[in-house]
Structures are given as C-alpha cells and as structure tokens.
Amino acid sequence: MASALIPSPTLAQVLAAAWARPDTWPSLSPAQGRVLHTLRRCRTPALGGHQYRCTACGREHFVPHSCGNRHCPQCQGAAAAAWLEAQEALLLPVPYFHLVFTLPHGLNPLIRQNRRALYTLLFNAASQTLLTFGQNRFDAQIGITAILHTWGPEPHGPLPSPLPGHRRGWQAERERWVSASTRFLFPVKPLATVFQAKYLVGLQRLFQRGELEFHGELEAWATPAAFAAQVRELTRKPWVVYAKRPSPDPTRCSGMSGATRIAWR
C-alpha cells in the first residue's frame, strides 16, 4: 500500500525552523534580516487573518494573511509567472537583439536626488541613439522595447533594449520591411560614443534649465564651473553599451534567470 504523500514545507516553515538556531545563520545586513523576518511570518497567525464560518454546517476555516513582500515566492511567484506569460504573448515570433546601455558610477550621487529626470534622460538618449543608427544603416525606423533594470542599492542601472532581429526596420516611403543579418546589428563602440554624447548634452540642458536638485554632498556641484568639471570627469572613461545577438527563441535569454527575464521583458 502506497504511503500518503507528505506535503512540502512552506518557506515560512523552513525559515521558522532555522530561526530557532541563530548560530547557524550567516552574517546578515539589517535589510536582509527584515526581509527574512517578514517571510517567516507569511500566511501564519502572526500576521492575522480572516475567520470564515459556514452558515449551513457551522464549520469554521481560518485564512491567514500573506506578507506581500516582493521576495516571497508564496506571494509573488504566481503573479510573476502570470505577468511573464502575458508579456511573452506580446513578443513577435522572431529572434531579438539584446542591447544594454549602462550609466557610469560617477552619476550615482546625482541620480539619487534626480531619479525621474535622469532615468527619463536615459530612456531618451538610448532610444534616440538606436533610432539614429537604424535610420543611418537601414534608412528605416526600427522597433525598440526599453526597460530600466537596476540591481543593488545603487541607482545606476542598465537599460536593456530588446530589438527584433528579423525584419527590423520599416521604410515608410517604400512601404516595405528592411532585413539584415541576424548576427550583427550595430557596432557597440560607436553606439556607446553617441549615447554618451546625447546623455551628457541632455544632462547639461537639464542643469541650464534649473531642473536638477543638489542637496547635501551635492551642493558643491551646483555652480556652473563645478558642474562643468563633473561633466568633464564623466567623459574621461568610455561608457559601456553591450549587444548580444539574438536567441532563436524570443521567450528565452540564455544565461539569464527567470527573474531577470521578467525584469527586462
């Protein structure tokens, strides 16, 4: 006779068991500790819940509240899978180039205080760069999907831009698609040079319009001479643009986890 299946423990149960032996835990930052403390209470009486009672038979059923934390697989796993499935349904059945535009670390302090303005500038500079290269190479308008992807506490983030790798451009005057090799799109060094120039021109324009904020450690940047010096410093090292030729399957990106795919798709 087959034995009854034993249900797998939840993440909250695993963490609760480990929590009883703090000597076995690795060193955690305060933020990491708070996340794990939240996850171990997920869907337990510690977060409260709702008590339901059947009016017909009188049977009662308690449903605990979930933590809602973005790191919790019980709360976010199903939602993330559904979101990814919906995004994949929008993809064309063609390979995609994966390009990444990265800002230098020297901009981190300024971005912390001007996230909306400087991330908007990132989208504009990257998209204008790609559209310019597409027009120059194919005499056509290319399609772009751009999403901000940050990691860690620092605000600098790459801008992954999946581009269709087949029939990439539309020539409106001739009403036709323009194709090219799926192994090569644009040279990355000229891309990086143009992207850097467009971003820095936009940055200087924001400063001249008084649309940037300078607080605390950045007060020294607020004068025209000091800001110009910071811009010159940003030109000393080449900026990075990464390009990867497409995978035949647009729903997959080799070398990237599912969570990362969700972030840039």
C-alpha positions as CSV (number, residue, x, y, z in Angstrom):
1,M,0.0,0.0,0.0
2,A,1.5,3.3,-1.0
3,S,2.2,5.7,1.8
4,A,0.4,9.1,1.9
5,L,2.2,11.9,0.3
6,I,3.8,14.3,2.8
7,P,3.2,18.0,1.8
8,S,6.3,20.0,1.1
9,P,7.1,22.6,3.8
10,T,6.4,26.2,3.1
11,L,9.2,28.8,3.0
12,A,7.8,30.3,6.2
13,Q,8.1,26.9,7.9
14,V,11.7,26.4,6.8
15,L,12.7,29.9,8.0
16,A,10.9,29.4,11.3
17,A,12.8,26.2,11.9
18,A,16.1,27.9,11.0
19,W,15.2,30.9,13.2
20,A,15.4,28.8,16.3
21,R,19.1,28.3,15.6
22,P,20.6,31.7,15.1
23,D,24.1,30.4,15.5
24,T,23.8,28.6,12.1
25,W,22.8,31.8,10.2
26,P,25.4,33.7,8.1
27,S,26.0,37.3,8.7
28,L,23.0,39.4,7.5
29,S,22.5,43.0,6.9
30,P,19.6,44.8,8.7
31,A,17.6,44.9,5.4
32,Q,18.2,41.2,4.8
33,G,17.1,40.3,8.3
34,R,13.9,42.3,8.0
35,V,13.0,40.5,4.7
36,L,13.6,37.1,6.2
37,H,11.6,38.0,9.4
38,T,8.7,39.1,7.1
39,L,8.9,35.9,5.0
40,R,8.9,33.6,8.0
41,R,5.6,35.2,9.2
42,C,3.9,34.9,5.8
43,R,0.5,33.2,6.0
44,T,0.9,32.4,9.7
45,P,-1.3,33.6,12.5
46,A,1.4,36.2,13.3
47,L,0.0,38.4,10.5
48,G,-3.6,37.8,11.4
49,G,-6.2,36.6,9.0
50,H,-9.9,36.0,8.3
51,Q,-12.1,33.5,10.1
52,Y,-14.8,32.1,7.9
53,R,-17.8,30.2,9.1
54,C,-20.2,28.2,7.0
55,T,-23.8,29.2,7.8
56,A,-25.1,25.8,6.8
57,C,-22.9,23.4,8.8
58,G,-21.2,25.7,11.2
59,R,-17.7,24.7,10.1
60,E,-15.0,27.3,10.6
61,H,-12.0,28.0,8.5
62,F,-9.1,30.4,9.2
63,V,-7.2,32.0,6.2
64,P,-4.0,33.8,7.3
65,H,-2.8,37.0,5.7
66,S,0.1,36.9,3.3
67,C,3.1,39.2,3.7
68,G,3.0,40.6,0.2
69,N,6.8,41.0,0.2
70,R,8.3,41.1,-3.3
71,H,10.9,38.5,-2.3
72,C,8.2,36.0,-1.2
73,P,7.7,33.1,-3.6
74,Q,4.3,32.4,-2.0
75,C,3.0,35.9,-2.7
76,Q,4.8,36.9,-5.9
77,G,5.5,33.6,-7.7
78,A,2.1,33.1,-9.3
79,A,1.8,36.8,-10.1
80,A,5.3,36.9,-11.7
81,A,4.6,33.8,-13.8
82,A,1.3,35.3,-15.0
83,W,2.9,38.6,-15.8
84,L,5.7,36.9,-17.8
85,E,3.2,34.8,-19.7
86,A,1.3,37.9,-20.7
87,Q,4.5,39.7,-21.8
88,E,5.6,36.7,-23.9
89,A,2.3,36.7,-25.7
90,L,3.2,40.2,-27.0
91,L,6.5,39.0,-28.5
92,L,6.8,38.6,-32.2
93,P,7.9,35.1,-33.3
94,V,11.3,36.3,-34.4
95,P,14.7,36.5,-32.7
96,Y,15.6,39.6,-30.7
97,F,18.8,41.5,-30.2
98,H,19.5,42.3,-26.6
99,L,21.3,45.7,-26.0
100,V,22.2,47.2,-22.7
101,F,23.0,50.9,-22.1
102,T,24.9,51.4,-18.8
103,L,25.5,54.7,-16.9
104,P,28.8,55.3,-15.2
105,H,29.1,55.0,-11.4
106,G,30.1,58.7,-11.2
107,L,26.5,59.7,-11.9
108,N,25.1,57.7,-8.9
109,P,25.0,60.6,-6.4
110,L,23.2,62.9,-8.9
111,I,20.7,60.1,-9.8
112,R,19.8,59.5,-6.2
113,Q,18.5,63.1,-6.0
114,N,17.1,63.3,-9.5
115,R,15.8,59.8,-10.4
116,R,12.9,60.8,-12.5
117,A,14.8,63.4,-14.6
118,L,17.9,61.3,-15.1
119,Y,16.2,58.0,-15.8
120,T,13.9,59.7,-18.3
121,L,17.1,61.1,-19.9
122,L,18.5,57.6,-20.0
123,F,15.5,56.3,-22.0
124,N,15.6,59.3,-24.3
125,A,19.3,59.1,-25.0
126,A,19.3,55.4,-25.6
127,S,16.2,55.3,-27.8
128,Q,17.4,58.3,-29.9
129,T,20.8,56.6,-30.3
130,L,19.2,53.4,-31.6
131,L,16.8,55.2,-33.9
132,T,19.6,57.3,-35.4
133,F,21.7,54.2,-36.1
134,G,18.7,52.4,-37.5
135,Q,18.0,55.3,-39.9
136,N,21.6,55.7,-40.9
137,R,22.2,51.9,-41.6
138,F,18.8,50.8,-42.9
139,D,17.1,54.0,-43.9
140,A,14.3,52.7,-41.8
141,Q,12.6,53.1,-38.4
142,I,13.4,50.2,-36.1
143,G,11.3,48.9,-33.2
144,I,12.6,49.2,-29.6
145,T,11.4,47.9,-26.2
146,A,13.3,49.5,-23.4
147,I,13.0,48.8,-19.7
148,L,15.0,50.1,-16.7
149,H,16.8,47.3,-14.8
150,T,18.6,48.2,-11.6
151,W,20.4,46.0,-9.2
152,G,21.5,46.5,-5.6
153,P,21.2,49.8,-3.7
154,E,23.0,51.9,-6.2
155,P,20.8,53.8,-8.7
156,H,22.9,53.3,-11.8
157,G,21.1,50.9,-14.0
158,P,21.4,49.5,-17.4
159,L,18.6,50.0,-19.9
160,P,18.0,46.6,-21.6
161,S,16.5,47.1,-25.1
162,P,15.3,44.0,-26.9
163,L,15.1,44.8,-30.6
164,P,13.6,42.4,-33.2
165,G,16.4,40.7,-35.0
166,H,14.5,39.9,-38.2
167,R,12.7,42.5,-40.5
168,R,13.9,45.1,-38.1
169,G,13.1,48.3,-40.0
170,W,10.1,49.7,-41.8
171,Q,10.7,52.0,-44.7
172,A,7.6,54.2,-44.8
173,E,8.3,55.8,-48.2
174,R,8.7,52.4,-49.9
175,E,6.2,50.6,-47.7
176,R,8.4,47.6,-47.0
177,W,10.4,45.9,-44.3
178,V,14.2,46.0,-44.4
179,S,16.1,42.9,-43.3
180,A,19.7,42.4,-42.3
181,S,22.0,39.7,-40.8
182,T,20.7,38.4,-37.5
183,R,24.3,38.0,-36.4
184,F,25.1,41.7,-36.3
185,L,23.2,44.9,-35.7
186,F,25.4,47.9,-34.8
187,P,29.0,48.3,-33.7
188,V,28.9,48.8,-29.9
189,K,31.8,51.4,-29.6
190,P,30.2,54.0,-31.9
191,L,26.9,53.2,-30.1
192,A,28.5,54.0,-26.8
193,T,30.1,57.2,-28.1
194,V,26.9,58.6,-29.5
195,F,24.9,57.5,-26.4
196,Q,27.4,59.2,-24.1
197,A,27.3,62.4,-26.1
198,K,23.5,62.5,-26.2
199,Y,23.2,61.8,-22.5
200,L,25.7,64.5,-21.5
201,V,24.2,67.1,-23.7
202,G,20.8,66.3,-22.1
203,L,22.4,66.5,-18.7
204,Q,23.8,69.9,-19.4
205,R,20.4,71.1,-20.7
206,L,18.7,70.0,-17.5
207,F,21.3,71.9,-15.5
208,Q,20.9,75.1,-17.5
209,R,17.1,74.9,-17.1
210,G,17.4,74.5,-13.3
211,E,15.7,71.1,-13.4
212,L,18.3,69.3,-11.2
213,E,18.4,69.3,-7.4
214,F,21.6,69.5,-5.4
215,H,21.4,68.7,-1.7
216,G,23.9,67.7,1.0
217,E,27.0,66.3,-0.5
218,L,26.0,67.6,-4.0
219,E,25.7,71.3,-3.0
220,A,29.3,71.7,-4.3
221,W,28.1,70.6,-7.8
222,A,25.5,73.4,-8.0
223,T,27.7,76.1,-9.6
224,P,28.3,76.2,-13.4
225,A,32.0,75.7,-13.0
226,A,31.7,72.8,-10.6
227,F,29.0,71.1,-12.7
228,A,31.1,71.5,-15.9
229,A,34.0,69.9,-14.1
230,Q,31.9,66.9,-13.2
231,V,30.7,66.5,-16.8
232,R,34.3,66.6,-18.0
233,E,35.1,63.9,-15.5
234,L,32.3,61.7,-16.9
235,T,34.0,61.9,-20.3
236,R,37.3,60.5,-19.1
237,K,36.3,56.9,-19.4
238,P,34.4,55.3,-22.3
239,W,30.8,54.4,-21.5
240,V,29.6,50.8,-22.0
241,V,27.0,49.5,-24.4
242,Y,26.5,45.8,-24.6
243,A,25.0,43.9,-27.5
244,K,24.2,40.2,-27.8
245,R,23.0,38.5,-31.0
246,P,19.5,37.0,-30.6
247,S,18.5,33.6,-29.5
248,P,16.2,31.8,-32.0
249,D,13.6,31.6,-29.2
250,P,12.4,35.1,-28.2
251,T,10.9,33.8,-24.9
252,R,14.3,32.8,-23.6
253,C,17.6,34.5,-22.9
254,S,20.5,32.2,-22.4
255,G,22.5,32.9,-19.2
256,M,19.7,34.9,-17.5
257,S,17.4,33.6,-14.8
258,G,13.7,33.7,-15.0
259,A,13.6,36.6,-12.5
260,T,16.0,38.6,-14.7
261,R,14.0,37.9,-17.8
262,I,10.9,39.3,-16.0
263,A,12.9,42.4,-15.2
264,W,13.8,43.3,-18.8
265,R,11.0,41.7,-20.8
